[in-house]
Amino acid sequence: MTTVYRVLGQHRRVTFHASSELEELDIKRHLGQKVRVLIRRNETLLATAAEVTSAPREARIVFVGRLVPHKGLALLLEALSQVAEPLRLDVYGAEEDAAYVERCKVLAANLSHEIAFHGSTEHEQILNAVRSSTLLALPTAGENFGHVIVEALSVGCPIVVADTTPWSTRIRTHGAGIVVDDSLAESWASAIRTVTTLSREDQNAMRQRAAQSFDFWQGEAGAHLLQMLE
């Protein structure tokens, strides 16, 4: 379909909308470097300003995403087997891959930590869970935008995330969490321990930086896509 589209020259008459620089590169890889692409982040349901929340007194991790291999829940569970400090993990997401879900639940059953699978649920319930968690863990194989990341930042929740999203530089620069460079369980365990064993004062400082990074992002966001097309 892409080849036919290019042969007919239809792509020359269209302005494409990308939600990130990675998505822009993907569009140009398929349709050529001369296509017009405007980057406008997906801001659906996002706050206009971040809220600063306090760290919970007990370590809580939240995972939000479909239960499929691409999202990396199994890697997170394997990492938690190397974390001795007690914690709770709340898992939110549609159970789309039955075999993968079963694998994850077997891994969870063998952990000493408290693990809860909530399935798909209301957005506000998920946001409240993120708001009250020590960190959001996202060992994803890749995201064009990563809406859950920006939502976590909007409620001041630090993030431990794979280096596969458009947010790596921002998280590193603002100290809003930890970007993990590989998919080794021990690397993820180390990153999780780094955040969960911080003093409550230091955790709250990281939460403030996470909220500030959201506000910086909102301030940098360009005009609405329709305004850019005027």
Order of alpha helices (4+ residues) and beta strands (2+ residues): alpha-beta-alpha-beta-beta-alpha-beta-alpha-beta-alpha-beta-alpha-beta-alpha-beta-alpha-alpha-alpha
